């Protein structure tokens, strides 16, 4: 496999895991499982927020209000997987 194709696929996978971690951490904060007064937890939450918010904000603006349910991470994950599979199907074969 071409190392550039591997790198791009790895970056897609990394973004997917960061979005999943951000969604899980937001649930843990919302349900009071983790203590936000803990400096380490606050740092992790802030880092995940800063990494994912630029990707999630445009999706949240387009989605209708669902009464407190945020499905923007799901929409982002579906979009990321779509772009990754399209990349692997249409672009990656030209580099072999």
C-alpha positions as CSV (number, residue, x, y, z in Angstrom):
1,X,0.0,0.0,0.0
2,X,1.2,3.5,-0.8
3,X,2.3,5.2,2.4
4,X,0.4,8.4,1.5
5,X,-2.8,6.4,1.2
6,X,-2.1,4.8,4.5
7,X,-1.5,8.2,6.1
8,X,-4.8,9.6,4.8
9,X,-6.7,6.6,5.9
10,X,-5.1,6.7,9.4
11,X,-6.0,10.4,9.7
12,X,-9.6,9.6,8.8
13,X,-9.6,6.9,11.5
14,X,-8.0,9.2,14.0
15,X,-10.7,11.9,13.5
16,X,-13.4,9.2,13.8
17,X,-12.0,8.1,17.2
18,X,-11.7,11.7,18.4
19,X,-15.3,12.4,17.5
20,X,-16.4,9.2,19.3
21,X,-14.3,10.1,22.4
22,X,-15.8,13.6,22.4
23,X,-19.4,12.3,22.2
24,X,-18.8,9.8,25.0
25,X,-17.1,12.4,27.2
26,X,-20.0,14.9,26.6
27,X,-22.4,12.2,27.8
28,X,-20.3,11.5,30.9
29,X,-20.2,15.2,31.7
30,X,-24.0,15.6,31.0
31,X,-24.9,12.7,33.3
32,X,-22.5,13.8,36.1
33,X,-20.3,10.7,35.9
34,X,-17.1,12.7,35.7
35,X,-16.2,15.7,37.9
36,X,-15.5,18.8,35.8
37,X,-13.7,20.3,38.8
38,X,-10.9,17.9,38.2
39,X,-8.2,19.7,36.2
40,X,-7.3,16.7,34.1
41,X,-10.9,16.0,33.1
42,X,-11.4,19.7,32.3
43,X,-8.3,19.7,30.1
44,X,-9.5,16.5,28.3
45,X,-13.0,17.9,27.7
46,X,-11.6,21.2,26.5
47,X,-9.2,19.5,24.1
48,X,-11.8,17.3,22.6
49,X,-14.2,20.2,22.3
50,X,-11.6,22.3,20.5
51,X,-10.8,19.4,18.1
52,X,-14.3,18.5,17.2
53,X,-16.3,21.8,17.4
54,X,-15.0,23.2,14.0
55,X,-16.3,20.0,12.3
56,X,-19.6,19.8,14.3
57,X,-20.6,23.5,14.3
58,X,-21.6,23.7,10.6
59,X,-23.6,20.4,10.9
60,X,-25.4,21.7,14.0
61,X,-26.4,24.9,12.1
62,X,-28.0,22.8,9.3
63,X,-29.8,20.3,11.5
64,X,-33.3,21.1,13.0
65,X,-33.7,21.4,16.7
66,X,-34.5,17.9,18.0
67,X,-35.3,18.9,21.6
68,X,-31.9,18.5,23.3
69,X,-30.7,15.5,21.3
70,X,-27.5,16.2,19.4
71,X,-27.1,13.9,16.4
72,X,-24.4,16.0,14.8
73,X,-21.6,13.5,15.7
74,X,-23.5,10.7,14.0
75,X,-24.0,12.8,10.9
76,X,-20.2,13.7,11.0
77,X,-19.2,10.1,11.3
78,X,-21.4,9.0,8.4
79,X,-19.9,11.8,6.3
80,X,-16.4,10.9,7.3
81,X,-16.9,7.2,6.4
82,X,-18.5,8.3,3.1
83,X,-15.6,10.5,2.2
84,X,-13.1,7.8,3.3
85,X,-14.8,5.1,1.2
86,X,-15.1,7.4,-1.8
87,X,-11.4,8.3,-1.5
88,X,-10.5,4.6,-1.3
89,X,-12.7,3.7,-4.2
90,X,-12.0,6.6,-6.6
91,X,-8.7,8.1,-5.8
92,X,-6.5,5.4,-4.0
93,X,-6.4,3.0,-6.9
94,X,-4.7,5.5,-9.1
95,X,-1.7,5.5,-6.8
96,X,-0.9,1.8,-6.9
